[in-house]
Amino acid sequence: MKILIYPDEILRGEAQAVRNIDGKFQRLIDDMIETMYSSRGIGLAANQIGELKQLAVIDVSPPEDGPHPIVLINPYITEFEGEEVEQEGCLSIPNYFAPVRRAARLEVVGYDRNGKEIRLEAEGLLARCIQHELDHLRGICFVDRLNPVRRALFRKKWAKIRPKKGKRPSGTD
Ligand code: NI
């Protein structure tokens, strides 16, 4: 699966709610999980592979623990708490990292791959990753959250480092 690179316009799209989890959708989930691992990412939103669907896959567990993918369908955050600034990256914006302010803790609700409702409390890296992926589903990339000065620096740097068409990206999430 090819990961779309910023500023592809699909990354700006609003993902639609998933109404039917059929076999085709299960394959999409599996493909996204595989793409996330092969790209060494910790999260991937469906927008990033060109599907405007409310679906994100996440795994922030240490690689040596083996795969522990979390599948979030139609997710929304019900509670935010605290604040934290940490470095972030994105598979759609490879090799660029910048600090982003996020809620430190949150509660997210949604559905798993079997259509079962899930409610998850998260903090630290998982909370950050959930916020990052849910942003993607609303057409927001992490560089949109940088302050104006840093955003100007990003534009300058990105013009130099952005991958050429057809090249596979590498990055962290
Ligand atoms: Ni991302």
Backbone and ligand atoms as CSV (ligand in chain L), in Angstrom:
chain,resi,resn,atom,element,x,y,z
A,1,MET,N,N,0.837,-1.197,0.000
A,1,MET,CA,C,0.000,0.000,0.000
A,1,MET,C,C,0.870,1.244,0.000
A,2,LYS,N,N,0.491,2.200,-0.839
A,2,LYS,CA,C,1.279,3.407,-0.936
A,2,LYS,C,C,0.746,4.453,0.045
A,3,ILE,N,N,1.650,5.082,0.763
A,3,ILE,CA,C,1.255,6.133,1.701
A,3,ILE,C,C,1.331,7.482,0.986
A,4,LEU,N,N,0.245,8.231,1.068
A,4,LEU,CA,C,0.200,9.538,0.411
A,4,LEU,C,C,1.121,10.514,1.134
A,5,ILE,N,N,1.741,11.352,0.357
A,5,ILE,CA,C,2.701,12.309,0.900
A,5,ILE,C,C,2.102,13.719,0.909
A,6,TYR,N,N,2.316,14.408,2.012
A,6,TYR,CA,C,1.914,15.805,2.158
A,6,TYR,C,C,2.469,16.625,0.996
A,7,PRO,N,N,1.721,17.522,0.393
A,7,PRO,CA,C,0.367,17.954,0.738
A,7,PRO,C,C,-0.712,17.349,-0.166
A,8,ASP,N,N,-0.738,16.043,-0.339
A,8,ASP,CA,C,-1.777,15.397,-1.141
A,8,ASP,C,C,-3.158,15.859,-0.639
A,9,GLU,N,N,-4.047,16.161,-1.568
A,9,GLU,CA,C,-5.332,16.755,-1.150
A,9,GLU,C,C,-6.230,15.771,-0.384
A,10,ILE,N,N,-6.006,14.473,-0.554
A,10,ILE,CA,C,-6.809,13.504,0.217
A,10,ILE,C,C,-6.489,13.599,1.715
A,11,LEU,N,N,-5.271,14.027,2.026
A,11,LEU,CA,C,-4.909,14.237,3.438
A,11,LEU,C,C,-5.721,15.380,4.046
A,12,ARG,N,N,-6.305,16.200,3.188
A,12,ARG,CA,C,-7.125,17.333,3.643
A,12,ARG,C,C,-8.607,16.970,3.725
A,13,GLY,N,N,-8.915,15.756,3.280
A,13,GLY,CA,C,-10.316,15.344,3.225
A,13,GLY,C,C,-10.861,14.934,4.580
A,14,GLU,N,N,-12.175,14.993,4.708
A,14,GLU,CA,C,-12.852,14.591,5.941
A,14,GLU,C,C,-13.297,13.131,5.774
A,15,ALA,N,N,-12.813,12.250,6.643
A,15,ALA,CA,C,-13.166,10.835,6.541
A,15,ALA,C,C,-14.637,10.615,6.900
A,16,GLN,N,N,-15.273,9.708,6.176
A,16,GLN,CA,C,-16.688,9.418,6.398
A,16,GLN,C,C,-16.856,8.262,7.383
A,17,ALA,N,N,-17.974,8.274,8.108
A,17,ALA,CA,C,-18.250,7.210,9.076
A,17,ALA,C,C,-18.363,5.863,8.365
A,18,VAL,N,N,-17.872,4.823,9.027
A,18,VAL,CA,C,-17.948,3.465,8.495
A,18,VAL,C,C,-19.278,2.856,8.950
A,19,ARG,N,N,-20.046,2.322,7.991
A,19,ARG,CA,C,-21.361,1.779,8.337
A,19,ARG,C,C,-21.412,0.268,8.242
A,20,ASN,N,N,-20.440,-0.312,7.535
A,20,ASN,CA,C,-20.514,-1.744,7.269
A,20,ASN,C,C,-19.103,-2.334,7.306
A,21,ILE,N,N,-18.878,-3.243,8.245
A,21,ILE,CA,C,-17.550,-3.861,8.347
A,21,ILE,C,C,-17.615,-5.223,7.656
A,22,ASP,N,N,-17.393,-5.219,6.346
A,22,ASP,CA,C,-17.475,-6.476,5.585
A,22,ASP,C,C,-16.078,-7.030,5.310
A,23,GLY,N,N,-16.005,-8.073,4.512
A,23,GLY,CA,C,-14.733,-8.718,4.223
A,23,GLY,C,C,-13.731,-7.779,3.571
A,24,LYS,N,N,-14.254,-6.947,2.684
A,24,LYS,CA,C,-13.389,-5.996,1.991
A,24,LYS,C,C,-12.780,-5.002,2.992
A,25,PHE,N,N,-13.595,-4.584,3.934
A,25,PHE,CA,C,-13.119,-3.642,4.946
A,25,PHE,C,C,-12.086,-4.310,5.859
A,26,GLN,N,N,-12.323,-5.600,6.178
A,26,GLN,CA,C,-11.341,-6.341,6.997
A,26,GLN,C,C,-9.988,-6.407,6.291
A,27,ARG,N,N,-10.026,-6.578,4.972
A,27,ARG,CA,C,-8.765,-6.620,4.215
A,27,ARG,C,C,-8.074,-5.263,4.227
A,28,LEU,N,N,-8.879,-4.205,4.166
A,28,LEU,CA,C,-8.317,-2.860,4.255
A,28,LEU,C,C,-7.605,-2.669,5.597
A,29,ILE,N,N,-8.242,-3.147,6.672
A,29,ILE,CA,C,-7.632,-3.054,8.010
A,29,ILE,C,C,-6.295,-3.802,8.025
A,30,ASP,N,N,-6.313,-5.047,7.513
A,30,ASP,CA,C,-5.074,-5.853,7.506
A,30,ASP,C,C,-3.982,-5.188,6.684
A,31,ASP,N,N,-4.351,-4.654,5.532
A,31,ASP,CA,C,-3.380,-3.981,4.669
A,31,ASP,C,C,-2.784,-2.755,5.371
A,32,MET,N,N,-3.640,-2.025,6.086
A,32,MET,CA,C,-3.136,-0.834,6.780
A,32,MET,C,C,-2.192,-1.213,7.907
A,33,ILE,N,N,-2.532,-2.282,8.645
A,33,ILE,CA,C,-1.652,-2.736,9.736
A,33,ILE,C,C,-0.303,-3.147,9.155
A,34,GLU,N,N,-0.344,-3.904,8.063
A,34,GLU,CA,C,0.895,-4.353,7.426
A,34,GLU,C,C,1.727,-3.157,6.935
A,35,THR,N,N,1.039,-2.202,6.322
A,35,THR,CA,C,1.736,-1.006,5.820
A,35,THR,C,C,2.355,-0.211,6.965
A,36,MET,N,N,1.627,-0.111,8.083
A,36,MET,CA,C,2.161,0.604,9.253
A,36,MET,C,C,3.445,-0.065,9.741
A,37,TYR,N,N,3.425,-1.399,9.868
A,37,TYR,CA,C,4.619,-2.095,10.362
A,37,TYR,C,C,5.765,-2.022,9.356
A,38,SER,N,N,5.456,-2.216,8.080
A,38,SER,CA,C,6.555,-2.224,7.101
A,38,SER,C,C,7.168,-0.833,6.953
A,39,SER,N,N,6.405,0.210,7.329
A,39,SER,CA,C,6.936,1.578,7.262
A,39,SER,C,C,7.537,1.999,8.601
A,40,ARG,N,N,7.541,1.084,9.575
A,40,ARG,CA,C,8.027,1.360,10.934
A,40,ARG,C,C,7.276,2.518,11.560
A,41,GLY,N,N,5.978,2.556,11.321
A,41,GLY,CA,C,5.162,3.605,11.917
A,41,GLY,C,C,4.498,3.108,13.180
A,42,ILE,N,N,3.940,4.047,13.969
A,42,ILE,CA,C,3.195,3.658,15.171
A,42,ILE,C,C,1.708,3.951,15.000
A,43,GLY,N,N,1.338,4.498,13.832
A,43,GLY,CA,C,-0.064,4.756,13.579
A,43,GLY,C,C,-0.273,5.089,12.115
A,44,LEU,N,N,-1.464,4.803,11.631
A,44,LEU,CA,C,-1.789,5.113,10.240
A,44,LEU,C,C,-3.294,5.354,10.145
A,45,ALA,N,N,-3.675,6.448,9.505
A,45,ALA,CA,C,-5.090,6.757,9.302
A,45,ALA,C,C,-5.437,6.456,7.853
A,46,ALA,N,N,-6.706,6.075,7.626
A,46,ALA,CA,C,-7.119,5.640,6.287
A,46,ALA,C,C,-6.895,6.725,5.228
A,47,ASN,N,N,-7.034,7.990,5.603
A,47,ASN,CA,C,-6.753,9.072,4.638
A,47,ASN,C,C,-5.380,8.895,4.004
A,48,GLN,N,N,-4.435,8.429,4.811
A,48,GLN,CA,C,-3.042,8.369,4.352
A,48,GLN,C,C,-2.818,7.349,3.249
A,49,ILE,N,N,-3.761,6.402,3.100
A,49,ILE,CA,C,-3.621,5.455,2.000
A,49,ILE,C,C,-4.750,5.695,0.978
A,50,GLY,N,N,-5.366,6.856,1.067
A,50,GLY,CA,C,-6.297,7.270,0.031
A,50,GLY,C,C,-7.742,6.861,0.251
A,51,GLU,N,N,-8.080,6.431,1.463
A,51,GLU,CA,C,-9.457,6.022,1.771
A,51,GLU,C,C,-10.046,6.995,2.789
A,52,LEU,N,N,-11.089,7.720,2.384
A,52,LEU,CA,C,-11.681,8.676,3.316
A,52,LEU,C,C,-12.705,7.977,4.198
A,53,LYS,N,N,-12.179,7.119,5.086
A,53,LYS,CA,C,-13.019,6.353,6.010
A,53,LYS,C,C,-12.509,6.552,7.426
A,54,GLN,N,N,-13.452,6.533,8.385
A,54,GLN,CA,C,-13.077,6.740,9.788
A,54,GLN,C,C,-12.420,5.481,10.350
A,55,LEU,N,N,-11.165,5.298,9.984
A,55,LEU,CA,C,-10.422,4.110,10.415
A,55,LEU,C,C,-8.970,4.499,10.670
A,56,ALA,N,N,-8.467,4.087,11.841
A,56,ALA,CA,C,-7.045,4.282,12.141
A,56,ALA,C,C,-6.511,3.031,12.804
A,57,VAL,N,N,-5.256,2.718,12.530
A,57,VAL,CA,C,-4.587,1.612,13.211
A,57,VAL,C,C,-3.383,2.185,13.958
A,58,ILE,N,N,-3.134,1.634,15.137
A,58,ILE,CA,C,-2.109,2.178,16.031
A,58,ILE,C,C,-1.397,1.024,16.726
A,59,ASP,N,N,-0.080,1.157,16.894
A,59,ASP,CA,C,0.638,0.232,17.775
A,59,ASP,C,C,1.863,0.959,18.321
A,60,VAL,N,N,1.775,1.368,19.577
A,60,VAL,CA,C,2.902,2.090,20.180
A,60,VAL,C,C,3.712,1.168,21.096
A,61,SER,N,N,3.400,-0.133,21.077
A,61,SER,CA,C,4.134,-1.050,21.963
A,61,SER,C,C,5.549,-1.272,21.430
A,62,PRO,N,N,6.514,-1.570,22.324
A,62,PRO,CA,C,7.896,-1.788,21.853
A,62,PRO,C,C,7.936,-2.948,20.865
A,63,PRO,N,N,8.670,-2.803,19.745
A,63,PRO,CA,C,8.697,-3.839,18.703
A,63,PRO,C,C,9.056,-5.223,19.260
A,64,GLU,N,N,9.900,-5.255,20.298
A,64,GLU,CA,C,10.320,-6.549,20.838
A,64,GLU,C,C,9.176,-7.278,21.544
A,65,ASP,N,N,8.095,-6.562,21.845
A,65,ASP,CA,C,6.931,-7.205,22.471
A,65,ASP,C,C,6.028,-7.889,21.451
A,66,GLY,N,N,6.365,-7.760,20.166
A,66,GLY,CA,C,5.509,-8.325,19.124
A,66,GLY,C,C,4.366,-7.380,18.816
A,67,PRO,N,N,3.581,-7.709,17.782
A,67,PRO,CA,C,2.522,-6.794,17.355
A,67,PRO,C,C,1.329,-6.739,18.326
A,68,HIS,N,N,0.909,-5.525,18.655
A,68,HIS,CA,C,-0.307,-5.300,19.453
A,68,HIS,C,C,-1.127,-4.200,18.803
A,69,PRO,N,N,-1.635,-4.458,17.601
A,69,PRO,CA,C,-2.332,-3.377,16.899
A,69,PRO,C,C,-3.679,-3.028,17.541
A,70,ILE,N,N,-3.963,-1.730,17.585
A,70,ILE,CA,C,-5.273,-1.239,18.013
A,70,ILE,C,C,-5.975,-0.731,16.760
A,71,VAL,N,N,-7.204,-1.189,16.545
A,71,VAL,CA,C,-7.997,-0.733,15.399
A,71,VAL,C,C,-9.099,0.171,15.934
A,72,LEU,N,N,-9.162,1.384,15.422
A,72,LEU,CA,C,-10.194,2.332,15.847
A,72,LEU,C,C,-11.075,2.701,14.659
A,73,ILE,N,N,-12.351,2.359,14.766
A,73,ILE,CA,C,-13.321,2.686,13.713
A,73,ILE,C,C,-14.314,3.701,14.279
A,74,ASN,N,N,-14.605,4.717,13.503
A,74,ASN,CA,C,-15.498,5.814,13.927
A,74,ASN,C,C,-15.135,6.337,15.325
A,75,PRO,N,N,-13.858,6.626,15.541
A,75,PRO,CA,C,-13.457,7.022,16.899
A,75,PRO,C,C,-13.791,8.471,17.218
A,76,TYR,N,N,-14.083,8.722,18.492
A,76,TYR,CA,C,-14.128,10.112,18.943
A,76,TYR,C,C,-13.674,10.199,20.387
A,77,ILE,N,N,-13.097,11.342,20.687
A,77,ILE,CA,C,-12.512,11.542,22.011
A,77,ILE,C,C,-13.552,12.174,22.915
A,78,THR,N,N,-13.775,11.547,24.074
A,78,THR,CA,C,-14.824,12.011,24.977
A,78,THR,C,C,-14.263,12.845,26.121
A,79,GLU,N,N,-12.976,12.665,26.430
A,79,GLU,CA,C,-12.371,13.427,27.525
A,79,GLU,C,C,-10.923,13.752,27.219
A,80,PHE,N,N,-10.550,14.988,27.504
A,80,PHE,CA,C,-9.145,15.405,27.396
A,80,PHE,C,C,-8.684,15.845,28.779
A,81,GLU,N,N,-7.400,15.631,29.083
A,81,GLU,CA,C,-6.876,16.119,30.354
A,81,GLU,C,C,-5.398,16.463,30.221
A,82,GLY,N,N,-5.000,17.567,30.831
A,82,GLY,CA,C,-3.590,17.941,30.873
A,82,GLY,C,C,-3.047,18.371,29.522
A,83,GLU,N,N,-1.749,18.641,29.505
A,83,GLU,CA,C,-1.080,19.124,28.298
A,83,GLU,C,C,0.349,18.624,28.277
A,84,GLU,N,N,0.841,18.335,27.089
A,84,GLU,CA,C,2.214,17.867,26.954
A,84,GLU,C,C,2.742,18.310,25.600
A,85,VAL,N,N,4.011,18.681,25.549
A,85,VAL,CA,C,4.638,19.022,24.265
A,85,VAL,C,C,5.736,17.994,23.998
A,86,GLU,N,N,5.625,17.292,22.889
A,86,GLU,CA,C,6.639,16.296,22.516
A,86,GLU,C,C,6.843,16.329,20.998
A,87,GLN,N,N,7.952,15.762,20.573
A,87,GLN,CA,C,8.253,15.668,19.141
A,87,GLN,C,C,7.253,14.739,18.458
A,88,GLU,N,N,6.870,15.104,17.252
A,88,GLU,CA,C,6.012,14.239,16.450
A,88,GLU,C,C,6.543,14.136,15.040
A,89,GLY,N,N,6.195,13.033,14.405
A,89,GLY,CA,C,6.499,12.856,12.997
A,89,GLY,C,C,5.289,12.233,12.329
A,90,CYS,N,N,5.374,11.980,11.034
A,90,CYS,CA,C,4.233,11.432,10.312
A,90,CYS,C,C,4.731,10.701,9.072
A,91,LEU,N,N,4.151,9.538,8.787
A,91,LEU,CA,C,4.574,8.789,7.599
A,91,LEU,C,C,4.283,9.558,6.314
A,92,SER,N,N,3.344,10.500,6.357
A,92,SER,CA,C,3.038,11.311,5.173
A,92,SER,C,C,3.959,12.518,5.058
A,93,ILE,N,N,4.757,12.761,6.109
A,93,ILE,CA,C,5.705,13.886,6.109
A,93,ILE,C,C,7.054,13.334,6.574
A,94,PRO,N,N,7.639,12.416,5.787
A,94,PRO,CA,C,8.818,11.688,6.269
A,94,PRO,C,C,10.016,12.588,6.552
A,95,ASN,N,N,10.737,12.187,7.583
A,95,ASN,CA,C,12.003,12.833,7.969
A,95,ASN,C,C,11.834,14.253,8.497
A,96,TYR,N,N,10.628,14.599,8.916
A,96,TYR,CA,C,10.434,15.900,9.552
A,96,TYR,C,C,9.796,15.686,10.923
A,97,PHE,N,N,10.373,16.310,11.935
A,97,PHE,CA,C,9.879,16.155,13.299
A,97,PHE,C,C,9.803,17.525,13.955
A,98,ALA,N,N,8.767,17.730,14.744
A,98,ALA,CA,C,8.626,19.010,15.432
A,98,ALA,C,C,7.771,18.810,16.673
A,99,PRO,N,N,7.963,19.674,17.677
A,99,PRO,CA,C,7.179,19.541,18.907
A,99,PRO,C,C,5.743,20.009,18.703
A,100,VAL,N,N,4.806,19.229,19.252
A,100,VAL,CA,C,3.382,19.550,19.144
A,100,VAL,C,C,2.744,19.456,20.532
A,101,ARG,N,N,1.896,20.432,20.833
A,101,ARG,CA,C,1.185,20.430,22.107
A,101,ARG,C,C,-0.075,19.560,21.983
A,102,ARG,N,N,-0.220,18.625,22.876
A,102,ARG,CA,C,-1.380,17.721,22.858
A,102,ARG,C,C,-1.895,17.544,24.285
A,103,ALA,N,N,-3.115,17.038,24.390
A,103,ALA,CA,C,-3.620,16.622,25.694
A,103,ALA,C,C,-2.772,15.452,26.189
A,104,ALA,N,N,-2.519,15.417,27.501
A,104,ALA,CA,C,-1.662,14.374,28.073
A,104,ALA,C,C,-2.427,13.062,28.252
A,105,ARG,N,N,-3.709,13.177,28.540
A,105,ARG,CA,C,-4.536,11.982,28.764
A,105,ARG,C,C,-5.871,12.174,28.052
A,106,LEU,N,N,-6.459,11.063,27.677
A,106,LEU,CA,C,-7.761,11.158,27.019
A,106,LEU,C,C,-8.534,9.847,27.145
A,107,GLU,N,N,-9.803,9.956,26.817
A,107,GLU,CA,C,-10.620,8.758,26.661
A,107,GLU,C,C,-11.192,8.790,25.257
A,108,VAL,N,N,-11.036,7.670,24.549
A,108,VAL,CA,C,-11.558,7.589,23.184
A,108,VAL,C,C,-12.565,6.448,23.124
A,109,VAL,N,N,-13.641,6.662,22.385
A,109,VAL,CA,C,-14.594,5.583,22.153
A,109,VAL,C,C,-14.706,5.357,20.650
A,110,GLY,N,N,-15.045,4.156,20.275
A,110,GLY,CA,C,-15.164,3.811,18.872
A,110,GLY,C,C,-15.516,2.343,18.763
A,111,TYR,N,N,-15.209,1.745,17.617
A,111,TYR,CA,C,-15.499,0.335,17.405
A,111,TYR,C,C,-14.224,-0.380,16.994
A,112,ASP,N,N,-14.120,-1.650,17.401
A,112,ASP,CA,C,-12.974,-2.433,16.966
A,112,ASP,C,C,-13.314,-3.105,15.638
A,113,ARG,N,N,-12.417,-3.967,15.153
A,113,ARG,CA,C,-12.604,-4.529,13.812
A,113,ARG,C,C,-13.779,-5.489,13.728
A,114,ASN,N,N,-14.287,-5.918,14.886
A,114,ASN,CA,C,-15.463,-6.792,14.893
A,114,ASN,C,C,-16.759,-6.014,15.108
A,115,GLY,N,N,-16.642,-4.689,15.125
A,115,GLY,CA,C,-17.825,-3.865,15.316
A,115,GLY,C,C,-18.244,-3.756,16.765
A,116,LYS,N,N,-17.361,-4.200,17.661
A,116,LYS,CA,C,-17.656,-4.120,19.094
A,116,LYS,C,C,-17.243,-2.756,19.614
A,117,GLU,N,N,-18.101,-2.155,20.430
A,117,GLU,CA,C,-17.768,-0.836,20.954
A,117,GLU,C,C,-16.572,-0.927,21.901
A,118,ILE,N,N,-15.621,0.011,21.740
A,118,ILE,CA,C,-14.488,0.029,22.658
A,118,ILE,C,C,-14.356,1.398,23.290
A,119,ARG,N,N,-13.880,1.396,24.513
A,119,ARG,CA,C,-13.632,2.620,25.260
A,119,ARG,C,C,-12.226,2.489,25.830
A,120,LEU,N,N,-11.382,3.447,25.509
A,120,LEU,CA,C,-9.966,3.306,25.832
A,120,LEU,C,C,-9.483,4.544,26.560
A,121,GLU,N,N,-8.820,4.333,27.693
A,121,GLU,CA,C,-8.162,5.455,28.358
A,121,GLU,C,C,-6.696,5.414,27.972
A,122,ALA,N,N,-6.138,6.561,27.626
A,122,ALA,CA,C,-4.761,6.566,27.141
A,122,ALA,C,C,-4.003,7.751,27.701
A,123,GLU,N,N,-2.686,7.581,27.830
A,123,GLU,CA,C,-1.805,8.684,28.219
A,123,GLU,C,C,-0.504,8.540,27.462
A,124,GLY,N,N,0.357,9.552,27.591
A,124,GLY,CA,C,1.685,9.480,26.994
A,124,GLY,C,C,1.632,9.297,25.482
A,125,LEU,N,N,2.510,8.422,24.988
A,125,LEU,CA,C,2.654,8.245,23.540
A,125,LEU,C,C,1.353,7.755,22.885
A,126,LEU,N,N,0.629,6.861,23.569
A,126,LEU,CA,C,-0.617,6.355,22.979
A,126,LEU,C,C,-1.636,7.489,22.828
A,127,ALA,N,N,-1.769,8.322,23.877
A,127,ALA,CA,C,-2.706,9.450,23.809
A,127,ALA,C,C,-2.318,10.391,22.662
A,128,ARG,N,N,-1.015,10.633,22.518
A,128,ARG,CA,C,-0.519,11.504,21.458
A,128,ARG,C,C,-0.832,10.920,20.085
A,129,CYS,N,N,-0.566,9.626,19.950
A,129,CYS,CA,C,-0.782,8.974,18.661
A,129,CYS,C,C,-2.273,8.976,18.286
A,130,ILE,N,N,-3.141,8.737,19.260
A,130,ILE,CA,C,-4.587,8.757,18.994
A,130,ILE,C,C,-5.002,10.147,18.508
A,131,GLN,N,N,-4.511,11.189,19.154
A,131,GLN,CA,C,-4.864,12.550,18.735
A,131,GLN,C,C,-4.344,12.845,17.327
A,132,HIS,N,N,-3.137,12.382,17.049
A,132,HIS,CA,C,-2.531,12.586,15.725
A,132,HIS,C,C,-3.363,11.896,14.637
A,133,GLU,N,N,-3.739,10.628,14.884
A,133,GLU,CA,C,-4.495,9.879,13.862
A,133,GLU,C,C,-5.911,10.433,13.701
A,134,LEU,N,N,-6.546,10.816,14.812
A,134,LEU,CA,C,-7.890,11.385,14.702
A,134,LEU,C,C,-7.866,12.724,13.973
A,135,ASP,N,N,-6.792,13.463,14.138
A,135,ASP,CA,C,-6.613,14.686,13.344
A,135,ASP,C,C,-6.626,14.347,11.849
A,136,HIS,N,N,-5.865,13.310,11.464
A,136,HIS,CA,C,-5.831,12.908,10.049
A,136,HIS,C,C,-7.249,12.678,9.523
A,137,LEU,N,N,-8.090,12.026,10.341
A,137,LEU,CA,C,-9.452,11.694,9.883
A,137,LEU,C,C,-10.288,12.953,9.661
A,138,ARG,N,N,-9.847,14.066,10.237
A,138,ARG,CA,C,-10.534,15.351,10.019
A,138,ARG,C,C,-9.786,16.229,9.022
A,139,GLY,N,N,-8.791,15.647,8.364
A,139,GLY,CA,C,-8.068,16.404,7.345
A,139,GLY,C,C,-6.978,17.302,7.892
A,140,ILE,N,N,-6.541,17.015,9.124
A,140,ILE,CA,C,-5.522,17.857,9.767
A,140,ILE,C,C,-4.205,17.081,9.885
A,141,CYS,N,N,-3.105,17.713,9.455
A,141,CYS,CA,C,-1.774,17.116,9.620
A,141,CYS,C,C,-1.074,17.818,10.787
A,142,PHE,N,N,-0.101,17.117,11.402
A,142,PHE,CA,C,0.491,17.695,12.624
A,142,PHE,C,C,1.176,19.032,12.359
A,143,VAL,N,N,1.654,19.242,11.129
A,143,VAL,CA,C,2.312,20.533,10.843
A,143,VAL,C,C,1.310,21.690,10.871
A,144,ASP,N,N,0.011,21.373,10.737
A,144,ASP,CA,C,-1.014,22.418,10.861
A,144,ASP,C,C,-1.088,22.949,12.291
A,145,ARG,N,N,-0.561,22.163,13.226
A,145,ARG,CA,C,-0.644,22.544,14.642
A,145,ARG,C,C,0.599,23.282,15.138
A,146,LEU,N,N,1.552,23.502,14.242
A,146,LEU,CA,C,2.759,24.239,14.640
A,146,LEU,C,C,2.459,25.729,14.720
A,147,ASN,N,N,3.243,26.438,15.526
A,147,ASN,CA,C,3.041,27.891,15.574
A,147,ASN,C,C,3.528,28.497,14.242
A,148,PRO,N,N,3.094,29.738,13.940
A,148,PRO,CA,C,3.378,30.313,12.613
A,148,PRO,C,C,4.859,30.338,12.251
A,149,VAL,N,N,5.719,30.608,13.226
A,149,VAL,CA,C,7.160,30.669,12.955
A,149,VAL,C,C,7.671,29.298,12.543
A,150,ARG,N,N,7.296,28.293,13.339
A,150,ARG,CA,C,7.771,26.950,13.048
A,150,ARG,C,C,7.171,26.423,11.737
A,151,ARG,N,N,5.940,26.837,11.453
A,151,ARG,CA,C,5.298,26.406,10.213
A,151,ARG,C,C,6.024,26.972,8.995
A,152,ALA,N,N,6.482,28.211,9.114
A,152,ALA,CA,C,7.243,28.826,8.014
A,152,ALA,C,C,8.561,28.066,7.813
A,153,LEU,N,N,9.196,27.683,8.934
A,153,LEU,CA,C,10.431,26.906,8.849
A,153,LEU,C,C,10.168,25.554,8.199
A,154,PHE,N,N,9.031,24.960,8.583
A,154,PHE,CA,C,8.673,23.668,7.994
A,154,PHE,C,C,8.550,23.780,6.473
A,155,ARG,N,N,7.846,24.805,5.997
A,155,ARG,CA,C,7.625,24.956,4.545
A,155,ARG,C,C,8.946,25.042,3.799
A,156,LYS,N,N,9.875,25.801,4.371
A,156,LYS,CA,C,11.187,25.970,3.762
A,156,LYS,C,C,11.915,24.628,3.694
A,157,LYS,N,N,11.922,23.939,4.848
A,157,LYS,CA,C,12.660,22.681,4.917
A,157,LYS,C,C,12.007,21.628,4.016
A,158,TRP,N,N,10.660,21.583,4.051
A,158,TRP,CA,C,9.930,20.553,3.302
A,158,TRP,C,C,10.178,20.669,1.796
A,159,ALA,N,N,10.300,21.905,1.331
A,159,ALA,CA,C,10.570,22.117,-0.097
A,159,ALA,C,C,11.871,21.410,-0.491
A,160,LYS,N,N,12.796,21.293,0.466
A,160,LYS,CA,C,14.080,20.641,0.176
A,160,LYS,C,C,14.035,19.141,0.374
A,161,ILE,N,N,13.325,18.682,1.417
A,161,ILE,CA,C,13.426,17.257,1.789
A,161,ILE,C,C,12.261,16.403,1.296
A,162,ARG,N,N,11.215,17.012,0.750
A,162,ARG,CA,C,10.042,16.199,0.392
A,162,ARG,C,C,10.414,15.150,-0.643
A,163,PRO,N,N,9.885,13.910,-0.474
A,163,PRO,CA,C,10.255,12.837,-1.397
A,163,PRO,C,C,9.725,13.099,-2.789
A,164,LYS,N,N,10.461,12.625,-3.764
A,164,LYS,CA,C,9.988,12.756,-5.140
A,164,LYS,C,C,8.893,11.739,-5.367
A,165,LYS,N,N,8.025,12.019,-6.326
A,165,LYS,CA,C,6.886,11.131,-6.630
A,165,LYS,C,C,7.344,9.703,-6.835
A,166,GLY,N,N,6.570,8.765,-6.234
A,166,GLY,CA,C,6.859,7.356,-6.472
A,166,GLY,C,C,7.833,6.760,-5.480
A,167,LYS,N,N,8.509,7.631,-4.707
A,167,LYS,CA,C,9.475,7.118,-3.737
A,167,LYS,C,C,8.747,6.747,-2.452
A,168,ARG,N,N,9.111,5.629,-1.858
A,168,ARG,CA,C,8.466,5.185,-0.630
A,168,ARG,C,C,9.005,5.947,0.570
A,169,PRO,N,N,8.113,6.460,1.397
A,169,PRO,CA,C,8.586,7.235,2.532
A,169,PRO,C,C,9.060,6.359,3.698
A,170,SER,N,N,9.838,6.937,4.555
A,170,SER,CA,C,10.138,6.291,5.826
A,170,SER,C,C,9.970,7.353,6.896
A,171,GLY,N,N,9.489,6.960,8.049
A,171,GLY,CA,C,9.225,7.945,9.093
A,171,GLY,C,C,8.780,7.229,10.339
A,172,THR,N,N,8.098,7.919,11.240
A,172,THR,CA,C,7.735,7.227,12.465
A,172,THR,C,C,6.262,7.030,12.687
A,173,ASP,N,N,5.400,7.875,12.143
A,173,ASP,CA,C,3.999,7.569,12.449
A,173,ASP,C,C,3.025,8.200,11.475
L,1,NI,NI,NI,0.501,11.087,10.555
